[in-house]
Amino acid sequence: MTNQWHGKKVAFLGDSITDRCHVGTTKNYWQFLEELLGIKAFVYGLNGWKWDGVKEQAETMYHELGNDIDAIFIFMGTNDFNSGVPLGEWWNIQEEEIFSRGRMLKLQHRLLNTDVKTFCGCINNSMSYLKDNYPMQQIVLLTPIHRGFADFGGDNVQPEEVFPNNLGLFPEAYVEQLRKASDIWSVPLIDLYRLSGLLPIRNSHARFFHDEKTDRLHPNALGHERIAQTLVYQMLALPASFKQ
């Protein structure tokens, strides 16, 4: 398939769904994208990681590749929900005096919140690094997909998405913040929460996940293929890079 993505070097940052260890699957979405679009994938996602690790993954990428990359995809957020990371605020507001039209005015001045103990602060911190170091690359945010029940043994039992986390928040609260991040940072967002069609809380969709009874959190190869197919048609509407 001839397209603007063919031959492009694309980095993928994220968690277990991106990890090259193939958690719960025999083939990941980025491998399907290699076949469908002809990209060359560079994978930095790691099992269990949250948005507070995105900058570290990006730093590793920069150390290994420098600017020799065309696009960067970030598929993260479901572990922030599960861990109960506070949402926080996008901005810190302070009053500041400025001289305008011949007089001093007191105005509300907003500064990006980079408190890495919060979800919004982690996104700001990571996106600041990416925007500063990759101004000519296409940077794309991906929302998490819907969450089903998972029992990984011991204390690691994760309820399905109809139950809130320890802050009383549901997954869509985190998804909404990622949608806002797309506006703040002027980057495309591919909303897999809306568009992938994957709904693990329905028994009819168990076929797309690793194990019907113990792991409806990780897509299997069929689920990853569905994610990739969704991504393809969104990606075809985007520039693959801004490098000359």
Secondary structure, DSSP 8 states (H G I E B T S, - for coil): ---TTTT-EEEEEESTTT-TT-TT-SS-HHHHHHHHH--EEEE---TT--GGGHHHHHHHHHHHHTT--SEEEEE--HHHHHHT-----SEEEEEEEEEETTEEEEEEEEEE---TTSHHHHHHHHHHHHHHH-TTSEEEEE-------EE-STT-EE--TTS--TTS--HHHHHHHHHHHHHHHT--EE-HHHHS---TTSGGGGGGEEETTTEEEEE-HHHHHHHHHHHHHHHTTS-S----
